[in-house]
Amino acid sequence: MAKFNIIYQSREPIYARERGYGEWTQYDAVITIKDGGKNPVTIDMTFDSIPPFAIELPKTHKIKAENLTQAYVKVVRFFNRYGFVFK
């Protein structure tokens, strides 16, 4: 299996707001872009906030995508599943 080099890596906060009540949540994300492979973009998300009332969010979540735009589309879908809006 080929090992690809990391072109870019960044640690960013990702915020989302609950649709109904307006409660905020935050994930600490590590965005990694490699120079090859089927899905060179990965976002490793770790829950970094007070747990919202009555909703159980996963502690960690990993997203793999072909490009950065597709990765953020998957982030939006992930938050929509739990009733949050990506901000």
C-alpha positions as CSV (number, residue, x, y, z in Angstrom):
1,M,0.0,0.0,0.0
2,A,1.4,3.4,-1.0
3,K,2.0,6.0,1.6
4,F,1.0,9.5,0.6
5,N,2.6,12.7,1.8
6,I,0.6,15.3,3.8
7,I,0.3,18.6,1.8
8,Y,-1.8,20.5,4.3
9,Q,-2.9,20.0,7.9
10,S,-4.8,22.4,10.1
11,R,-6.7,22.3,13.4
12,E,-10.0,24.3,13.1
13,P,-13.1,24.6,15.3
14,I,-16.4,23.7,13.6
15,Y,-19.5,25.2,15.1
16,A,-23.1,24.2,14.6
17,R,-26.4,25.6,16.0
18,E,-29.4,23.6,16.9
19,R,-32.4,24.4,14.7
20,G,-35.2,24.7,17.3
21,Y,-33.7,26.0,20.5
22,G,-30.6,27.7,19.2
23,E,-28.1,25.8,21.4
24,W,-24.5,25.9,20.1
25,T,-22.1,23.0,19.8
26,Q,-18.5,22.7,18.8
27,Y,-16.2,20.1,17.3
28,D,-12.4,20.4,17.2
29,A,-11.4,19.3,13.7
30,V,-8.1,18.3,12.1
31,I,-8.2,18.8,8.4
32,T,-5.7,16.8,6.4
33,I,-5.0,16.9,2.7
34,K,-2.7,14.3,1.1
35,D,-1.1,14.3,-2.3
36,G,-2.9,11.1,-3.6
37,G,-5.3,8.3,-3.0
38,K,-9.0,7.8,-3.5
39,N,-10.0,10.2,-0.7
40,P,-7.1,12.5,0.0
41,V,-9.1,14.9,2.2
42,T,-10.0,13.8,5.8
43,I,-11.6,15.7,8.6
44,D,-11.2,14.1,12.0
45,M,-13.8,15.7,14.3
46,T,-13.7,15.5,18.2
47,F,-16.6,16.7,20.3
48,D,-15.4,19.7,22.3
49,S,-18.4,21.3,24.0
50,I,-21.0,20.9,26.6
51,P,-23.4,18.1,25.5
52,P,-26.7,19.5,24.1
53,F,-29.9,18.8,26.0
54,A,-31.8,15.7,24.8
55,I,-29.5,15.0,21.8
56,E,-26.6,12.5,21.9
57,L,-23.9,13.6,19.5
58,P,-21.0,11.2,18.7
59,K,-17.7,12.0,20.5
60,T,-15.6,11.5,17.3
61,H,-16.4,11.4,13.6
62,K,-14.2,10.9,10.6
63,I,-15.0,12.3,7.2
64,K,-13.2,11.2,4.0
65,A,-13.7,12.9,0.7
66,E,-12.2,13.5,-2.8
67,N,-11.9,17.3,-2.3
68,L,-12.5,19.9,0.4
69,T,-15.9,21.0,-1.0
70,Q,-17.2,17.4,-0.8
71,A,-15.8,17.1,2.8
72,Y,-17.8,20.2,4.0
73,V,-20.9,18.9,2.2
74,K,-20.5,15.8,4.4
75,V,-20.0,17.9,7.5
76,V,-23.3,19.7,6.7
77,R,-25.1,16.4,6.2
78,F,-23.6,15.1,9.5
79,F,-25.0,18.0,11.5
80,N,-28.4,17.9,9.7
81,R,-28.8,14.3,10.9
82,Y,-28.8,15.5,14.5
83,G,-30.9,18.6,13.9
84,F,-28.0,21.2,13.8
85,V,-27.1,23.8,11.2
86,F,-23.5,24.2,10.2
87,K,-22.2,27.8,10.9
